[in-house]
Amino acid sequence: MLPTLKYGPDSDDDWANVDTAFLYQAAMTQIITSLEVYYESVFRILSSTLKLSQVEPSVLVRFIRENKLGNELLNAIDAKSALDVRLSDVVPKYFSFQQKDKIKGAMALLGLDPINSYGAEWERTFGNGEDSTLSLRHDSVHGGARGARVLALVVKEDKVVINRIKDAMVLVANVEIQIGERYSGVEALFPEE
């Protein structure tokens, strides 16, 4: 995928376009991956501090059912010999945050709303449209040349990557505000450095 980096009169005419498409694909991939890692880290930290009794029961039951974690719940209760176990004891260590519904469900367990009043930013980032950041990442990772063509159409928009980074920052700020209001006492969320 990397270009030859041979520029000047001896280079192919289309390398500048290929380079640009590759860089934009990499940027879209990084934006989504960074958000997924952010949501996962927030979930990991908070789930280790919350007991199941502190989670809204209907949200917990829905999450357990949707993610087929019934056995994990029973094993955690059995291992602790108690009904009140930590949320992190139920959710597997390698729980995927690569689906928007899993992100929403995991955040709901914590009493956080990843969308809140930022539906437009969420849709541009995680929406089903072919120009959402998530779809562009999917096409660039799995679509090869097709992904480059789809991305090339979006790249024509002025400052598309900058705007997608801003959307990601708004979504993170939204969760951070809620964390500050609800979990200000959890030191692991507020590192000193």
Residue pairs with C-beta under 8 A, 6 or more apart in sequence:
1 22
2 22
3 15
3 18
3 19
3 22
4 11
4 15
6 15
7 15
17 152
18 148
20 155
21 148
21 151
21 152
21 155
22 148
24 151
24 154
24 155
24 160
24 161
25 136
25 137
25 140
25 147
25 148
25 151
27 161
27 164
27 165
28 133
28 136
28 137
28 140
28 151
28 161
28 164
29 137
29 140
29 141
31 125
31 133
31 137
31 161
31 164
31 165
31 168
32 125
32 133
32 134
32 137
33 137
34 168
35 125
35 168
35 171
35 172
36 97
36 98
36 103
37 97
38 172
38 175
39 97
39 103
39 106
39 107
39 114
39 175
40 95
40 97
42 107
42 110
42 112
42 175
42 179
42 189
43 91
43 95
43 97
43 106
43 107
43 109
43 110
44 88
45 186
45 188
45 189
46 87
46 110
46 183
46 186
46 189
47 86
47 87
47 88
47 91
47 109
47 110
48 86
48 87
48 88
49 86
49 183
49 186
49 188
50 86
50 87
50 110
51 84
51 85
51 86
51 87
52 60
52 83
52 84
52 85
52 86
52 87
52 90
53 84
55 87
55 109
56 108
56 109
56 111
59 108
59 109
60 109
62 105
63 69
63 105
63 106
63 108
63 109
64 70
64 73
64 90
66 101
66 105
67 91
67 95
67 102
67 105
69 90
69 91
69 92
72 90
72 91
72 92
73 90
76 85
76 86
76 89
76 90
77 83
77 85
79 85
79 89
80 89
87 109
91 106
95 102
95 106
96 102
97 103
97 106
100 122
100 126
100 134
103 114
103 126
104 114
104 115
107 113
107 114
107 175
111 178
111 182
112 175
112 178
112 179
112 182
113 174
113 178
114 122
114 171
114 174
114 175
115 122
115 174
116 174
116 178
118 170
118 171
118 174
121 167
121 170
121 171
122 171
123 129
123 132
124 132
124 133
124 163
124 164
124 167
125 132
125 133
125 134
125 164
125 167
125 168
125 171
126 132
126 133
126 134
127 134
127 135
128 135
129 135
130 139
130 150
131 150
131 153
131 154
133 164
133 167
133 168
135 150
136 147
136 150
136 151
136 154
138 147
139 146
139 147
139 150
139 151
140 147
140 148
140 151
141 147
143 150
154 160
179 189
183 189
184 190
